[in-house]
Amino acid sequence: MSTIDVRPLDPDDLRSAHTLFGAALHHAPADDAAWARIASSYSPGRTLGVHEDGALVATATSFPSEMAVPGGAVLPFAAVTRVGVRADHTRRGLLTAMMRAQLEDVAARGEAFASLRASEARIYGRFGYGVATRGRGVRVRADAALVRADAPRTGTVRLLERAEIAPVLRDVHARIALRRAGGMTRNDGWWGLLLERRLEVDRAHVLALVHRGPDGDDGFALARLGDEPGAGFAERRLDVVDLHAADAAGTAALWGFLLGTDLIGSVQGDLRPLDEPLELLLTDPRACAVTGQGDEVWLRIVDVPTALAARGYGTAEPVLLAVHDALREANAGVYRIADGVAERVGPLGGPVRPELECGVAGLAMAYLGDRRPSELVATGWWTAPDAAAVPRADAAFATATSPWCGTFF
Ligand SMILES: CC(C)(COP(=O)(O)OP(=O)(O)OC[C@H]1O[C@@H](n2cnc3c(N)ncnc32)[C@H](O)[C@@H]1OP(=O)(O)O)[C@@H](O)C(=O)NCCC(=O)NCCS
């Protein structure tokens, strides 16, 4: 088989790359006006491509961001996106070649992780990505009276004028998003494309709210009318596009405002945090229907020693964990987690005998706190040469809140 030549694309190739990616998702090419906005969301030097006979046939890109991990540390990561292979070139190893090249590039940039949202769940596990956060879909009957009178409501909610939306949301997001493990920073390209395009190009009516708590603005919500053909005024659905709150009081206030909006029958949110306390805030918990649950963040730990050392751990007796990584040998080894600190203490197969073993995708599933090691042992993602270590690992990896990102890219 001939080698696949993956190269960084020149700026002049980015529009072709975008068209190729769009076509892979069955989208039409961007027109000139749309491209003028989209172009700046490509981070220089981070788009890879494969050419064949002079034509671009595969592409993948990323942009730099930062992610909060349990314990509060924030690590640089590559937000991988716009992955596509031309339909007449699939299943020939082009994605595999791009993923390998991209992991090398991410490592060379000193970024601890790569992360993405997967169009299909069967694509990325083989490259060491694991589901590291999940979210749930909810549909809540709209009725302001539903929020319990004694639910904490320590702040006020204000409706934002159109011109205020972008600056206020950016400011509040920057302040609160990294408080939860899995939260990430959003760069100019993200805001420019995904928020301002929605507001200025779609010209949709959006409801934008900011919550002010005791220490200033600490939550926001962006919602718009959902597409529900034939619904009468009072049965229409409001879709939450973006909602972040620092605590339960902000959550109660923002959801309470949306639920109290006139001429709305329900409010729907997708990929909301698993522990968002909606049922606990409502007088009728059944007014909140869970419509689904799905994977949110796919995480590829690119630098395992750095990632394990940066994370906080629960109080537990020491654990010896072997990590395997077929694509990045530098990550392989036996790690000791003790007294809140993780460090590599030996190579695989060396004198230090591990109590638990996992691959790098299985590690990603526990890393942010989404899955307990015991669940992963029970389902074969991890193995436990010493079963007594399993509860210790559960205690070490446990987190108080569900990890959640809340930023789609
Ligand atoms: C998904 C996509 C990028 C895969 O590219 P590709 O070049 O065909 O992938 P590869 O040839 O490197 O495949 C590697 C392996 O993954 C498997 N695989 C790839 N895509 C798969 C899919 N969608 N479902 C199941 N398996 C898949 C291949 O069968 C192959 O397995 P093998 O090694 O056992 O033979 C390509 O099909 C595509 O562009 N799809 C549409 C757009 C899209 O979904 N992009 C991803 C956005 S997150």
The ligand as an SDF file (V2000), in Angstrom:
LIG
                    3D

 48 50  0  0  0  0  0  0  0  0999 V2000
  -15.7510    9.0550    9.1540 C   0  0  0  0  0  0  0  0  0  0  0  0
  -14.7120    9.2580    8.0570 C   0  0  0  0  0  0  0  0  0  0  0  0
  -13.8960   10.5010    8.3790 C   0  0  0  0  0  0  0  0  0  0  0  0
  -13.8160    8.0030    8.0450 C   0  0  0  0  0  0  0  0  0  0  0  0
  -12.7540    8.1950    7.1040 O   0  0  0  0  0  0  0  0  0  0  0  0
  -12.0290    6.9610    6.3670 P   0  0  0  0  0  0  0  0  0  0  0  0
  -10.8750    7.5280    5.6360 O   0  0  0  0  0  0  0  0  0  0  0  0
  -13.0220    6.1630    5.6520 O   0  0  0  0  0  0  0  0  0  0  0  0
  -11.5060    6.1140    7.6200 O   0  0  0  0  0  0  0  0  0  0  0  0
  -10.3650    4.9800    7.5440 P   0  0  0  0  0  0  0  0  0  0  0  0
  -10.3390    4.3710    6.1650 O   0  0  0  0  0  0  0  0  0  0  0  0
   -9.0910    5.5090    8.0600 O   0  0  0  0  0  0  0  0  0  0  0  0
  -10.9960    3.9360    8.5600 O   0  0  0  0  0  0  0  0  0  0  0  0
  -10.3080    3.3890    9.6390 C   0  0  0  0  0  0  0  0  0  0  0  0
  -11.1430    2.3260   10.2590 C   0  0  0  0  0  0  0  0  0  0  0  0
  -12.3170    2.9250   10.8350 O   0  0  0  0  0  0  0  0  0  0  0  0
  -13.4790    2.3130   10.2880 C   0  0  0  0  0  0  0  0  0  0  0  0
  -14.4740    3.3740   10.1040 N   0  0  0  0  0  0  0  0  0  0  0  0
  -14.2610    4.5660    9.5430 C   0  0  0  0  0  0  0  0  0  0  0  0
  -15.3960    5.2770    9.5400 N   0  0  0  0  0  0  0  0  0  0  0  0
  -16.3290    4.4980   10.1050 C   0  0  0  0  0  0  0  0  0  0  0  0
  -17.6970    4.6810   10.3690 C   0  0  0  0  0  0  0  0  0  0  0  0
  -18.3360    5.8190   10.0300 N   0  0  0  0  0  0  0  0  0  0  0  0
  -18.3650    3.6920   10.9970 N   0  0  0  0  0  0  0  0  0  0  0  0
  -17.7230    2.5460   11.3170 C   0  0  0  0  0  0  0  0  0  0  0  0
  -16.4100    2.3140   11.0780 N   0  0  0  0  0  0  0  0  0  0  0  0
  -15.7350    3.2950   10.4820 C   0  0  0  0  0  0  0  0  0  0  0  0
  -13.0370    1.7220    8.9750 C   0  0  0  0  0  0  0  0  0  0  0  0
  -13.8630    0.6830    8.5640 O   0  0  0  0  0  0  0  0  0  0  0  0
  -11.6360    1.2730    9.2890 C   0  0  0  0  0  0  0  0  0  0  0  0
  -11.6820    0.0500    9.9850 O   0  0  0  0  0  0  0  0  0  0  0  0
  -10.6120   -1.1080    9.7030 P   0  0  0  0  0  0  0  0  0  0  0  0
   -9.2760   -0.4980   10.0190 O   0  0  0  0  0  0  0  0  0  0  0  0
  -11.0200   -2.1800   10.6540 O   0  0  0  0  0  0  0  0  0  0  0  0
  -10.7510   -1.4400    8.2610 O   0  0  0  0  0  0  0  0  0  0  0  0
  -15.3620    9.4120    6.6580 C   0  0  0  0  0  0  0  0  0  0  0  0
  -16.1440    8.2730    6.4090 O   0  0  0  0  0  0  0  0  0  0  0  0
  -16.2310   10.6430    6.5290 C   0  0  0  0  0  0  0  0  0  0  0  0
  -15.7650   11.6670    6.0830 O   0  0  0  0  0  0  0  0  0  0  0  0
  -17.5250   10.5250    6.9280 N   0  0  0  0  0  0  0  0  0  0  0  0
  -18.4800   11.6040    6.8090 C   0  0  0  0  0  0  0  0  0  0  0  0
  -18.1350   12.8260    7.6390 C   0  0  0  0  0  0  0  0  0  0  0  0
  -17.9300   12.5270    9.0990 C   0  0  0  0  0  0  0  0  0  0  0  0
  -18.6760   11.7690    9.7060 O   0  0  0  0  0  0  0  0  0  0  0  0
  -16.8880   13.1320    9.6590 N   0  0  0  0  0  0  0  0  0  0  0  0
  -16.5620   12.9910   11.0440 C   0  0  0  0  0  0  0  0  0  0  0  0
  -17.0100   14.2260   11.7360 C   0  0  0  0  0  0  0  0  0  0  0  0
  -16.7980   14.0520   13.4840 S   0  0  0  0  0  0  0  0  0  0  0  0
  1  2  1  0
  2  3  1  0
  2  4  1  0
  2 36  1  0
  4  5  1  0
  5  6  1  0
  6  7  2  0
  6  8  1  0
  6  9  1  0
  9 10  1  0
 10 11  2  0
 10 12  1  0
 10 13  1  0
 13 14  1  0
 14 15  1  0
 15 16  1  0
 15 30  1  0
 16 17  1  0
 17 18  1  0
 17 28  1  0
 18 19  1  0
 18 27  1  0
 19 20  2  0
 20 21  1  0
 21 22  1  0
 21 27  2  0
 22 23  1  0
 22 24  2  0
 24 25  1  0
 25 26  2  0
 26 27  1  0
 28 29  1  0
 28 30  1  0
 30 31  1  0
 31 32  1  0
 32 33  2  0
 32 34  1  0
 32 35  1  0
 36 37  1  0
 36 38  1  0
 38 39  2  0
 38 40  1  0
 40 41  1  0
 41 42  1  0
 42 43  1  0
 43 44  2  0
 43 45  1  0
 45 46  1  0
 46 47  1  0
 47 48  1  0
M  END
$$$$
